[in-house]
Amino acid sequence: MTRIAENLQAVRARIAAAALAAGRNPEEVALLAVSKTWPAEDVADAARCGQRAFGENYVQEGVDKIVQLSGLGLEWHFIGPLQSNKTRLVAEHFDWVHSIDRAKIAERLSAQRPGSMEPLNVCLQVNVSGEGSKSGVRPEALPALADMVSALPGLRLRGLMCIPEATHDQRLLRSRFATLRELRGDLRARGLVAETLSMGMSHDVEEAIAEGATIVRVGSAIFGERSAPT
């Protein structure tokens, strides 16, 4: 068994244990393997272990892997900050975008999504910690952005994403994740489809699952500590 196979097995066990501890079905929580900065060979190794969904933060690196591994039938998620001059590549190659936080990006993705492809699945990134340096729409501005995105052709609003501040305070983390869950509830009460909660990474999977995560984004616990992007 390869190192990646062993790590995937351990991460899946963590997800299952956390879900059961929260009284949830482990099948309700999808694992997104964050493969940014790791070569296509490592993605292929994970795919051989049954992993199908992969997350990328850098547009060109992600597109290169998508093209190189196109025969494997993988699902590709863009999860990093997205600049307007990179939206076309994302619209033409990815299956999901988790990091929409303003109207301009959503509008460009909608206009640039090829008609021959399924609608692009999108999550709105919310700044749940109020950090000035953090990407994400402010909670009070979320309803207007969600209404706008849900009406755009070529996009399918799926839910919300967040990246809380780095902390070892489990109660604070759970509070941040609970905020995202409550915001999703508000959107659903207004009739929007928003079943996805993309939250939780290698260090806080358990806290995120306890608060309702449906996708956890795990990188270093699967692939190892990252080197700097080239």
SULLIN-V239391 format. One record per backbone hydrogen bond with DSSP energy under -1.0 kcal/mol. NH is the residue of the N-H (numbers start at 0). CO is the residue of the C=O. Records with the same first field share a line. If there is no record, write none. Layout:
NH = CO ; CO
This chain:
5 = 1
6 = 2
7 = 3
8 = 4
9 = 5
10 = 6
11 = 7
12 = 8
13 = 9
14 = 10
15 = 11
16 = 12
17 = 13
18 = 14
19 = 15
20 = 16
21 = 17
22 = 19
23 = 18
27 = 24
28 = 25
29 = 213
31 = 215
32 = 52
33 = 217
34 = 54
37 = 34
41 = 38
42 = 38
43 = 39
44 = 40
45 = 41
46 = 42
47 = 43
49 = 46
50 = 45
53 = 74
54 = 32
55 = 76
61 = 57
62 = 58
63 = 59
64 = 60
65 = 61
66 = 62
67 = 63
68 = 64
69 = 66
71 = 68
74 = 51
76 = 53
77 = 95
78 = 55
85 = 82
89 = 85
90 = 86
91 = 87
92 = 88
93 = 89
94 = 75
95 = 75
96 = 120
97 = 77
99 = 122
105 = 101
106 = 102
107 = 103
108 = 104
109 = 105
110 = 106
111 = 107
112 = 108
116 = 113
119 = 153
120 = 94
121 = 155
122 = 96
123 = 158
124 = 99
125 = 160
126 = 136
127 = 125
133 = 130
136 = 124
140 = 137
144 = 140
145 = 141
146 = 142
147 = 143
148 = 144
149 = 145
151 = 148
154 = 151
155 = 119
157 = 121
158 = 121
159 = 195
160 = 123
161 = 197
169 = 167
172 = 168
173 = 169
174 = 170
175 = 171
176 = 172
177 = 173
178 = 174
179 = 175
180 = 176
181 = 177
182 = 178
183 = 179
184 = 180
185 = 181
186 = 182
187 = 183
188 = 184
190 = 187
191 = 186
195 = 157
197 = 159
198 = 196 ; 214
203 = 200
207 = 203
208 = 204
209 = 205
211 = 208
212 = 207
213 = 196
214 = 196
215 = 29
216 = 199
217 = 31
221 = 218
222 = 218
223 = 219
